[in-house]
Amino acid sequence: MGAEGSRFESGCPDFFMESAQSKLPYLTFFHRPCRGYAFDGDGETHTIVSPVFETSVDFSSLVLSVVCRAAATGWLMTEVQIRQNGTWTDFLKLALYSPKTNHSFEPYEDASVSVSVDVLQAKIPAQAYRFRLTLQGEMNMPDVFITLTDAAAVYDECAAILPAGRRKIAVSAISQMRLDVSPTDQLRLCSPTSLTMALNALGYAAQPLQTAAAVYDDRARIYGNWTFNTAYAARCGFEAFVARFHRLAQLEEFLTPHSLVLATLAYERGELTGAAVAHTPGHLVLLCGWENGKIRVADPAADTKGEVVRLYDAAEFARAWLRNKRGAAYLVRKL
């Protein structure tokens, strides 16, 4: 992986790129600032631009998530720029994070790229990226995770092969359909409900409506912005970021009592046998094991608490997750 020389003033952090393919899900890259940066809380705004990061394969989508572990009173804005066949896009706004509110930005689209809520889509395959962070007040310098989609990747039915044996992660079930909100809002709370179950399973006492308030995207008016959910989990003391899996076999390493995976699914009626939701363009569930050719899932859309944990056919589940949603997931794990 190559990088341009940094053009930072004295005292600003540089970022290094750790190609984590051997340890993390496919095409997930970890960027940590090499030097600390002291913020004095006087309201001054700081802007940090990363070096250029070349990628080993062309990519067609990008998601940027951040880990800010310390409490803060300021705000952080993230932007990204990609290079397509030698031409750079402008810096495109992705998200603004603060302890009081989060918001994405208005959708953007031109001939080469589009940004909608939490995902940048490259209409022309891209070969490099860099990001810009704007921080104000007491916001701490974050770690940055970039997750890419290989532009040439094709779904392989072998992706549905589960790890050997069986595994069962203890989960305290919560049904979003039993939360004390309107029926309309119940249908919208799959992501914070799944995240709450994950946080509880990892030892953090969370409540679904508190989680929902913390992850709410007040521009898009949704609870399912991937990066706001992972940022909240990070504020609760975990390492959490958006990732993309490409095989169920990867769960052997990443689905453990100390590391949980929350998968986003899309399927048509009849494509996921026994599903809590008959069909959906996007639904979030917590994975909690596998056995006998089936994947064990805590599906928050179940009508009752007793029906939340259920088994889905591995091949059907893999198509709903790995093919239809390109393996998008939240990875939440203990530090």
C-alpha positions, -999 to 999 in steps of 0.1 A, spaced: 0 0 0 14 34 -9 7 69 5 16 104 -5 37 125 19 16 143 45 12 181 43 4 187 79 14 216 102 36 208 132 17 189 159 -10 174 137 -14 137 136 -5 116 106 -25 84 99 -11 50 90 -29 23 70 -31 -12 84 -42 -36 57 -61 -59 79 -74 -85 55 -57 -113 73 -74 -104 106 -105 -84 97 -133 -90 72 -124 -85 35 -112 -51 24 -115 -34 58 -87 -10 66 -78 5 99 -63 40 103 -49 52 136 -32 86 141 5 82 147 8 112 170 -16 126 195 -33 160 191 -42 181 222 -75 200 220 -79 227 245 -118 229 243 -118 266 233 -141 260 203 -113 262 177 -119 241 146 -91 217 134 -91 200 100 -69 169 93 -64 155 58 -51 119 56 -25 108 31 -36 91 -1 -42 54 4 -39 31 -27 -59 -1 -28 -49 -35 -40 -81 -39 -60 -106 -16 -76 -135 -7 -53 -171 2 -60 -183 13 -26 -169 28 6 -181 32 42 -162 52 67 -168 46 104 -150 61 134 -141 51 169 -140 80 194 -135 64 228 -134 94 251 -163 116 261 -164 148 242 -184 181 240 -175 191 205 -183 176 171 -166 156 143 -173 158 106 -161 131 82 -155 136 44 -139 113 18 -124 118 -16 -118 89 -41 -96 86 -72 -111 70 -103 -87 63 -132 -65 92 -122 -92 117 -115 -101 128 -80 -137 136 -69 -143 165 -46 -143 158 -8 -178 145 -1 -195 150 32 -204 117 50 -215 124 86 -214 147 116 -210 132 151 -215 148 185 -227 137 219 -260 155 214 -269 148 178 -258 129 147 -266 136 111 -258 125 76 -259 150 48 -282 155 18 -277 128 -9 -252 136 -35 -249 123 -71 -229 131 -102 -217 111 -132 -190 93 -112 -202 89 -77 -231 90 -53 -235 93 -16 -266 83 3 -268 83 41 -238 60 50 -225 46 17 -205 61 -11 -210 43 -44 -184 46 -71 -201 45 -106 -166 41 -120 -143 17 -102 -119 36 -79 -82 29 -69 -75 52 -40 -91 73 -13 -82 98 14 -104 113 41 -107 146 59 -117 151 95 -130 184 109 -130 186 147 -143 213 170 -141 217 208 -132 188 229 -138 160 204 -109 135 205 -90 123 175 -107 91 163 -95 59 148 -109 55 113 -121 23 96 -126 22 59 -146 -7 44 -146 -12 6 -165 -34 -18 -144 -51 -45 -157 -39 -78 -150 -72 -95 -163 -95 -67 -190 -121 -77 -211 -140 -52 -200 -176 -48 -225 -202 -35 -196 -216 -15 -198 -185 7 -228 -202 24 -206 -229 40 -206 -226 78 -177 -231 101 -173 -266 114 -192 -278 145 -216 -256 163 -215 -224 183 -241 -208 205 -237 -173 220 -259 -164 249 -282 -135 241 -310 -118 261 -338 -115 235 -355 -82 229 -384 -78 204 -386 -44 187 -423 -51 183 -429 -50 221 -411 -16 227 -432 12 241 -434 33 210 -459 37 182 -464 7 158 -448 28 131 -417 33 152 -416 -3 162 -410 -12 126 -380 12 124 -360 0 154 -343 -32 142 -308 -17 143 -307 -1 178 -326 -32 192 -300 -56 177 -272 -33 189 -287 -33 224 -288 -71 224 -251 -71 213 -240 -46 240 -259 -65 267 -243 -98 256 -208 -82 258 -215 -70 293 -227 -34 289 -261 -26 303 -281 -10 274 -317 -2 268 -332 -2 233 -349 32 234 -318 49 249 -297 32 221 -322 44 195 -320 80 207 -282 79 206 -280 65 171 -308 86 155 -298 103 122 -317 136 124 -312 145 88 -323 112 73 -347 106 102 -337 70 106 -322 48 133 -303 25 110 -274 47 99 -246 21 101 -219 44 112 -239 61 140 -247 27 155 -210 16 155 -199 50 168 -223 46 198 -210 12 205 -175 26 205 -186 53 230 -198 25 252 -163 12 254 -160 -13 225 -142 -14 192 -170 -12 167 -170 -4 130 -188 -13 97 -174 -42 78 -182 -64 49 -180 -102 51 -178 -124 20 -181 -159 36 -200 -174 65 -168 -193 73 -154 -159 86 -177 -162 115 -154 -187 131 -131 -159 141 -154 -130 145 -185 -145 162 -174 -153 197 -185 -144 233 -161 -114 230 -168 -103 194 -203 -101 178 -216 -96 143 -247 -77 133 -258 -84 97 -280 -64 74 -303 -84 52 -324 -79 21 -348 -105 6 -380 -110 -12 -410 -129 0 -402 -166 3 -364 -162 1 -358 -166 38 -378 -194 53 -394 -187 86 -383 -150 85 -397 -126 112 -402 -101 84 -418 -116 52 -397 -93 29 -374 -63 33 -350 -41 14 -330 -37 46 -332 -53 81 -306 -57 109 -302 -88 130 -277 -101 156 -259 -133 148 -254 -157 177 -241 -190 164 -246 -219 140 -255 -256 140 -267 -283 116 -265 -262 85 -284 -233 100 -274 -199 113 -286 -189 148 -300 -153 147 -315 -129 172 -341 -113 150 -356 -83 167 -386 -82 144 -401 -113 160 -436 -107 175 -426 -119 209 -394 -122 230 -396 -159 229 -395 -160 191 -365 -136 187 -338 -163 187 -343 -186 157 -325 -206 131 -323 -197 94 -311 -219 66 -275 -210 59 -277 -209 21 -308 -187 22 -293 -164 49 -260 -161 29 -279 -149 -1 -299 -124 19 -267 -110 36 -236 -118 15 -251 -115 -19 -280 -90 -16 -263 -67 9 -227 -74 0 -220 -88 35 -225 -54 53 -223 -58 91 -215 -41 123 -186 -57 141 -186 -50 179 -160 -65 201 -143 -61 235 -110 -41 235 
